[in-house]
């Protein structure tokens, strides 16, 4: 038995790998949400939200998958993959290094506790700067689900004035993440996490959990080492299915380190089932799956089937318009709207001649701003046709008794 914890480094790898995967999924274009077209983009393929069967299948999967994990692997997601727990552990460790081993600045703690010798502005400044830097980076991840990396860079650099609103939203996201890391931490897990709430509702002793060998209780008389290292501040020797244990394994490692001096195994271990210890892991896994609520399993499988059917019957994709082309069209529309404001005002005054001239103005302006556009010939025809209609309408009006000629409108 070595002094290196058996689970901590493995858990760190799993946590960082999960965070990296969450960031890479949108960054690489594997999944992106397009609010403009009300669709998902998966590997470059549009999945329309109007596809009821597919969306319903996804909803069933997202609703039942957590319940299946509650009943099988317990809280492994919380302790081994959840970014919130990773950030909370990192923030706690950094706080203890800079403000004292027993320092606490969390909302759910016992109040502000800081070591007197480390209560210096330099330590507070380093701590705040580290939290702010992490917040600035982490706040980018949600944006990658809605914007490409190029657009995210435009948002950060304000190179496009139309990206001001997303930039404000980004700053607000940074503020929320900073507050979460700085003072909320495990408070979010205990009182605001829906996954944790579901675990307390559907958790079972047959799921993966930490067990205590009560037959050797005399070996840990007056020993509280496992509780001291517990991340969630519970008593590992008396865990119930509804406790906030996250299956991190810190207490198991601590107990093993303590008992290695006497060359005896620790009293804490991971167990998949509360059944007889003679059964193999394969038998335990099969038993847990068989005991899992059949309705949940059926709904999960139904969700997979519906999603597969929805993908198979997905309507053909509409022709994609490149983002650069879309942006150019918006710019031209904005310029021409300002340039033809006088003609549009005449049209609003119920003048048919003004409406024809307004249409001609917009087509001529579009042609000037984007002469290489594929619709340039149509714009030329638009100008000629509407100017002709305008002259015809003008001639008709001037021939009416008592009519006054319309003022010339500058083209």
N, C-alpha and C positions, 0 to 999 in steps of 0.2 A: 504493500500500500504506500503511495507517495503522498507528499505534502501538497501537491497540486490538486485543487478541487476537481472532482470528476465531472460536474455538470456546468460550472460557471462558464468556462471558456467555450464549451459546446453551445451553451445558451446564447452567449454573446455573438457567436458566428451566425446562429439562426436569427437573432434579432436584427443584426446589421444586414444580413442577406434579405430579410423581409422588407426592410426599409428601402434598400437599393432596388429591389424588384418593383415595389410600389412606385418609385420614381421613374424607373425605366419603362414601365408599361405605357404611360402616355408619351414620354420623351421620344421613344422610338416609333411612335405611331401605331403601336399594337392596339391601343384603345383610346378613342377620343370622343368627347361629347360635343355634338354640333347643335347648339340651340337654334341657330338660324334656320336649319332644315329639319329640326325636330327628329334627330336620328343619332345613332351611334356609328362610329367609324371603327371597324374591327379589321385590322390587316388591310386597310384600304377599301373595304367593302362597306357600303352604307346599310345599316339596319334601321329601318324606319320604326318610329314609336307607334305608328298606326297599325303595325303588324301585331294584332291583338294576341294571337296564339303564342308568338315568340315572347312578347313582353310578359304575358301571364305566366309562361313557363319560367322565365327568369325570376319573377316575383315569388313563385313557389319554391324555387331553389334557394333564394336568399332567405326565405322565411323558415325553411326546414333544415338547411345545412347547419346553422348554429345549434339547433335542438339535437341533431345527431351527434355533434361534438360534445355537447353537455353530457350525453348518455354514454359516450365511449371514451374519449381522451380527456374529459373533464376540462380543466382550466389551462391546458397546455398552450392554447393560443395566447392567453394573458401573460404567462410567464416566459414563453419562448419566442413569441412573434410580435406581439402588440407594440407598435411604436410608442404609444403613450407610456407604457411601463419602462421601455428603454430610456426615454427622455427623463422620466421621473427618477430612475436609478442614477442616471448620469448627473442630474441636477443635485440629488442628495449627496453623492460622492464628492462632487466639486464643492458643495456647501460645507461639508465636513472638513475638507482639506483647507479651505480658506477661512472658515469661521469657527472651527472647533469640531472635535469628534462627535459631540452631542448637540451640535447646533441645529436649530429648527427654525424655519421661516414660513412653513406651510400654514395654510388656512385651517386645515383640520388638525393641526398639532396642538401642543400645550401653550402656544403663544410664542413670541419671539425669544429664542434662546441663542445667545452668542457668547463664545469664550471671551473673557475680559481681555486676555492678552492678544487676541486676534481681531478685536473690534476696532479696525482701522479703516480709514476711507480708501486706502489703496486696495485692500482685500475686497471691499464692497464694489469698488470700481471694476476690478478684474472680473468679479462674479457677474456684475451687470453687463459688462461688455461681452462676456462669453455667452450669456443667455441671449443677448441681442443679436449676436452673430449667428447663433443657431436658428433664431426666429426668422432672420432675413433669408436664410437658405431654405428652411422648411416651408415657408409660406409660398415658395415657388411651385411646390409639388402640386397643390390643387389647381393652379393656373395651367399647368401642363395638360390637364385633362380637357381644357377648353380652348387653349391656344397652342400653336406650334412653337418650338423653341425660338424661331426667328421673331414671332410676334411677342413672345415674352420679353425678349431683349429690347424690342421697341417700347414695350411698356415701361421697362426699368430705366431706359435712357431718355424717355420722353421725346424720342425722335419723330414721333407722329402725334400731333396735337389731339387727334381723335381718340388716342389711347389714355387720355387723362382720367376718365372714369375708372377703367380697370386699375390704373395706378393707385387711385385712392382706395379702392377695394383691397389692393395688395397691402397697402400700409395698414389698413384696419386688420387684415389677417395677421400681419406681423405683430400688431399690438395684442391680439387675442392669444397667439402662440406664446408670446413673451410672458403674459400673465399666467398662462397655463404652466409653463416651465418654472417661473419664478416662485409662485405662491400656491398654485392649485395642486399640481402633481397627482398623488393618489386620491385626493378628494374627488377628482373627476371620476376615477374608477369606482369609488365606493358609492357615489350618489348621483352620477349623471350618465353612466355607461349602460346602455340598453343590453349589451352582451352580458355584463355582470348581473343585471337584474334577471335575465333569462336563466343564467346559471343557477341562481338561488331558487328559481321556480322549478327547473327541470333536472337539477343535479341529482345524482344517485350514487350510492356507495359502490356500485358495480363498475363505475367509471374509474379511470386512472386516478389514484389518490395516494397520499403519503400515509403509511401505516406505522404503528408503534408497537414494538414487541413488549407487551405489558408483563410477560413472564420474567423479564429481566429488569423490572423496574427498580430493583435495589442497586443496579449499576449507575443509576442517574439520580441518586438521592442528593438533594441540595444542589443539583446541577441545573443551570438554566441557560446553558450555552446556546442551544438550538433556538430558544426564544429570543435571545439577544441578537442573533444574526438574521432573524426572520424579517423579511422585507415588509410584510403586511402587519407586523406586530401582533401575531396570534400565538397560541401555545401549540407547537407542533405535536406534542404528545397527546393531545386531546382534540384532534380535528374532526369536525362533523361535516356532512355533505353540504351544509349551507354556510360554512365559514368562507372567509374571503381568501383562502389559500389559492395561490396561483401556480402551484406545482413547479416552482422554480428550482427546487432541489438544494437550496442554500442550507437548510437545516440538516438534510441528509449528509452533505459534505462536512458540515461542522461536527456532527456526531461521529462520523468516520474518522476525522482528524483527531478527535479527542480520544477515541478508543484504540487508535493505532499504537499508542504508547504501551498498551497491554497486549497488543497483537490479537485483539478481539474485534469482531464486526460491530458496527454501530447498531443502535436500536431502532433507527428510522430507515425506511426504504420505500420505494414505489411499488404499488400493487395495483393490478388491473381489475381484480375482482375480489369480493369478500368471501368467495367460495374456498374450498379446501386448497391448501398450499401444494398438494400433490399433483394438481392438474397442471398441464403444460401451458405455455403462453398461447399456443395455437388454440387449445381448448378454451382458454379464458376469453380470447378474442371472439371465437365463435359463439360462446355462451352470452357475451355481452350483446353481440349483434342480434342474436335470437330473442333476447329479452327486451331489446329496443322496441319502443312503441311501433306496432305494425302500420298504424295509420300514418305516422310521420314518414316512415320508409316509403310507403305507397305514394304519398304526396311528393316526396323528393324525386322518386323515379318518374312520376307523372310530369313533374316539371322538366326533367331532362328530355322526356319524350316530346313534350310540347315545344320545347326550344329547338330540338332537332327538326321537327316537322315545320316549324316556323322558318327555319333557315332554308329548308329544302323548297318551300313554297314562296320564298322571299321574292317580291316583284323585281323586275329588272331595274337596274340602277338608271337614274336619270343622268343625262350627260353632265359631267362635272365641269364647272367653270373655275379656272385657276384663280387663286386668291389675288394675284396681281391684276388680273383682268377685272375682277369684281371691284377692287380698290380704284382702278382707273375709271370705271363707269361711275362710281360714286363721286369721284372728284369732278368729272365732266358735268354730271348732273348738278352739282353744287355751283359750279362756275356759271353754267348757262342759266340757272334759275335766277342768279343775281344779275346777269347781263340782260335778260329779257323781262325784267320786272315791270317796265313801263307797258309793254305789250300785254302782259298778263293782267295788269290793272285795267286796261281797256276791255279785255275779254270779260272780266268780272263785272263790268258795267253793262253787261248784256249787249255788247256789240259783236255781231258775227264777224265783221271785218277785223276787229281787234283779236278775236280768237284765231282767225286764219293767220294773221300776222304773228301772233305769239307762237303758233306751231311752227311757222317758217323760221322764226328767230331761233328757236331751240334746235331745230335741225341744222341750221347754218352754223350755229355756235358749236354744236357737237362735231360737225365736219371740220371746223377750224381747230378744235382742241385735239381731235383724234382722227387725222386724215387717213391713216393706214387701217382703220377699222374695217372689218368685213362688211359692215352695213353702210359704208360711205356712199355707194351708189343709191341706196334707198334714201339716204339723207338728202342727196342732191335732188332726187325726184320729189321728195317731201317739200323742199324749199320752193321748187318751181310750181308744184301743184297748189300749194297753199297761197303763194303770192298771186297766182292766177285767180283763185277763188276770192281772194281779198279784193282784187281790182274789179271783179264781176259784181261783188256785193256793194262796193263803193259806187259803181255806176248805177246800180239798181236804186240805191238810196238817193242819189242826187237827182234822179228822174222823178221821184215822188213829189207831189205838190206840197209846198211849204217846207221841204226838207232843207237842212243846212249841211254843207259839205263838212266832212270829218277832218279834223286837223291832221296834218301829215305826221306819221309816226316814224321816227328815225329807226332804220334797220341796223 
